[in-house]
Amino acid sequence: MAKKRRLKKSVYLIMAMLTVIIVGIVLLTTNFRFVGKRSIHDDAKTYKTRHCLAFYPDSKTGKKYAKDLCKGVKDDSIHDYSLVPYGDYYLVSYGNDDKYFTDKDYEAITAKELNDEGRKIVIDYLRYELKKNDPDRYYDSSFLKTLNADGVDFSKISYEISGDSLHVKYDEFGYETYIPIKYMQKGLDMDFGFPNEIYRKPVYVDDDHPIVCLTFNDGPDLEYRPEVSTSMKVVDLLYEYDANATFYVTGEDLENREAWADYQVYYFLLRSINNGNSYGSFTQDRVDLTVIDVNEIKGQIAGPVEYMKEFVGYEMSTYRPVGGEFDSDVLEKQPVPAILWNVDSRDWLYEEPQDIYQEVMDSGLEGGDIVVLHDEYEETYSALERLIPELIDRGYQLLTVEDMLQHYGIDLKTLSYLYDSGYYE
């Protein structure tokens, strides 16, 4: 009998010890900071480790992402998500860069095949990476001409949706980049619900190569069929060599388009901006601002500015006074800074493209120079066919005025006028 009592006591002792051990394990493995914590979503699932609590939408993708959030976490952290409809999809966001798109079942989505617009943007980012990482190869006009949708092997380019970007790998060149989905939704034929925003190709500014700004007055040339417009031909030529320019346009030319329909003008201007170019005012009526009534100055400068904002959704930030003429009254009334030039191509005088080319090349171009041309002349276009590749081969960067000013730290908000990067006020 005594033996049975001793055995019974031993069993109770063992059970008590096991209970203590189990309670100890629970206490050691339970993070009381997480007790009672709930997601803002009633149907959220939970993934938990010793130091991490992550809520996620009920899906394989959601669980995998929650695990990745908690992987290696050593400081106590709690992750909850917001779920926002974006077009045909949802954006699951944990804040900052922790976000991803899903379908209606909260599963990962696959990028569709690129259309022509998407392929063009992918090429834009490839050019950016090459200029940034391999300038010796980039500053070769013959090579740049091959970097287009027809010259690049897209079978060696892979891409996938990652977060709120398209992750692109250029296997042939050894680069990868992330393109915001908001710019790619049309290029992928996928509706992410982003509002229309003007895309402008990415522009890398190289510290080691001189900057020259090609600028054009008196356009755009809209008096003939679009396919023979010199303005359109200049825009296409610039893009062929990944070059950018600034165009100073008049309100009367933008609005007087007898041969061009509204949609043709709109898509021409939009495509030019997409290609990296910028636009500024050349006054509403192509007038000398120093000889008109002082009360008309602001309206003359603002005419094209307001037109581009209303018609295209583009904000002009500079203007050019006709003939380069301005005085204290003009400077006082101008709504945006005046951009002049220090290199005159004299294309308004010469009848031969060779003379225009030589005038620019003989000027002894230096970093920060601004060249004035006119995109309404066929001779100017012909001269540019030689001039642009020659400048690139000599190591010049052809940028917009705005990109140059930003690079040199010249603030447009305080700028009054500028002739080149070293002569301004």
LINCOR-V687982 format. One record per residue. PSI is psi in degrees with one decimal (999 if undefined). Layout:
((PSI) (PSI))
This chain:
((-45.4) (-35.7) (-38.9) (-39.4) (-39.0) (-39.9) (-40.9) (-40.3) (-38.6) (-40.6) (-44.7) (-38.6) (-42.5) (-42.9) (-40.0) (-42.4) (-41.0) (-38.8) (-43.5) (-41.7) (-44.6) (-44.7) (-39.7) (-42.1) (-44.0) (-44.3) (-38.0) (-32.7) (-8.7) (126.1) (107.3) (-11.3) (-25.5) (-10.6) (128.0) (-1.7) (135.3) (152.6) (160.4) (-10.9) (123.1) (-29.3) (13.4) (146.4) (164.0) (133.6) (132.2) (138.9) (-175.2) (-37.1) (7.3) (135.9) (120.3) (127.4) (150.7) (153.5) (145.7) (94.4) (161.9) (-40.8) (-43.4) (-42.9) (-41.5) (-42.0) (-39.4) (-41.5) (-42.0) (-36.1) (-36.9) (-9.1) (122.9) (7.2) (127.7) (-17.0) (136.9) (128.7) (147.1) (131.6) (118.5) (160.5) (156.7) (150.2) (108.8) (125.4) (131.3) (97.2) (-121.8) (4.8) (176.9) (147.0) (117.3) (117.6) (130.8) (9.9) (158.1) (-127.9) (3.8) (87.1) (157.3) (153.0) (146.5) (168.0) (-170.9) (-17.3) (11.4) (18.0) (159.8) (147.9) (153.4) (134.2) (137.2) (174.7) (140.6) (136.2) (-172.0) (-41.0) (-41.2) (-40.4) (-37.7) (-44.5) (-39.5) (-38.9) (-38.8) (-44.4) (-29.4) (-44.5) (-41.2) (-48.0) (-39.3) (-43.3) (-38.3) (-40.7) (-20.9) (65.7) (-32.4) (-36.2) (-35.1) (-44.1) (57.3) (105.7) (-35.2) (-39.2) (-43.1) (-35.6) (-22.1) (-11.6) (74.8) (177.3) (-25.5) (-26.5) (-17.1) (136.9) (103.9) (-11.5) (-14.8) (15.2) (125.3) (154.4) (153.5) (155.4) (125.6) (114.2) (-128.7) (30.4) (165.4) (115.7) (115.6) (133.1) (123.8) (84.4) (-36.7) (-30.9) (-12.0) (24.6) (160.9) (154.9) (167.7) (121.7) (125.5) (133.0) (-30.1) (-26.3) (-16.5) (-5.4) (-38.3) (-37.1) (-16.4) (-1.9) (44.8) (129.7) (102.9) (2.0) (9.4) (140.7) (155.3) (124.2) (133.1) (121.8) (135.7) (128.8) (148.6) (141.4) (119.2) (129.3) (121.0) (127.0) (-21.4) (1.2) (138.1) (146.0) (132.4) (137.3) (116.8) (125.3) (148.6) (132.6) (160.9) (7.6) (-168.1) (160.6) (102.5) (19.2) (-7.2) (-178.0) (143.0) (-39.2) (-13.6) (10.3) (129.1) (-31.8) (-43.5) (-39.2) (-37.8) (-44.1) (-44.2) (-38.6) (-42.9) (-46.4) (-33.7) (-32.5) (18.4) (33.4) (152.7) (154.0) (168.6) (130.0) (125.8) (113.3) (153.4) (147.0) (-38.1) (-34.2) (-36.8) (-36.7) (-21.7) (84.7) (67.9) (-36.4) (-13.6) (133.9) (160.9) (-43.5) (-30.9) (-42.6) (-45.2) (-50.4) (-28.7) (-50.4) (-42.8) (-43.3) (-38.7) (-41.7) (-42.7) (-37.7) (-4.4) (-0.6) (163.5) (163.2) (145.0) (169.2) (137.8) (30.6) (163.0) (-43.7) (18.8) (57.4) (153.5) (114.6) (-16.0) (-8.6) (-3.4) (168.8) (136.0) (-27.4) (-9.5) (-9.8) (-52.5) (-42.3) (-37.9) (-41.1) (-38.8) (-18.0) (-61.2) (-30.8) (-47.6) (-37.8) (-48.5) (-33.7) (-42.8) (-38.8) (-38.2) (-22.8) (24.5) (136.8) (109.8) (144.9) (-0.3) (166.1) (167.3) (123.4) (135.3) (131.0) (4.7) (15.1) (125.7) (161.2) (-170.7) (-35.0) (-41.9) (-46.4) (-33.0) (-34.5) (-17.9) (133.6) (-17.6) (160.3) (153.0) (131.6) (117.4) (-147.1) (160.5) (-1.6) (118.4) (120.4) (-17.6) (31.9) (-16.2) (-14.9) (-42.7) (145.1) (-11.6) (131.7) (-35.3) (-37.3) (-37.5) (-46.6) (-46.9) (-36.4) (-42.7) (-44.9) (-31.6) (-6.6) (-10.8) (54.4) (135.8) (163.4) (131.4) (-1.0) (149.8) (121.4) (135.1) (131.6) (-175.6) (123.8) (7.3) (-6.6) (132.0) (-33.9) (-34.7) (-43.6) (-44.4) (-38.6) (-37.9) (-28.1) (-29.1) (-38.6) (-46.1) (-53.4) (-32.2) (-43.9) (-40.8) (-44.6) (-25.5) (2.0) (17.0) (144.8) (126.8) (103.1) (165.7) (161.3) (-43.6) (-41.6) (-37.7) (-46.1) (-42.3) (-41.0) (-39.7) (1.5) (27.3) (116.9) (120.2) (-28.4) (-27.0) (-5.4) (138.1) (-54.3) (160.2) (132.8) (-39.3) (-178.1) (-13.0) (-0.4) (95.9) (167.7) (999))
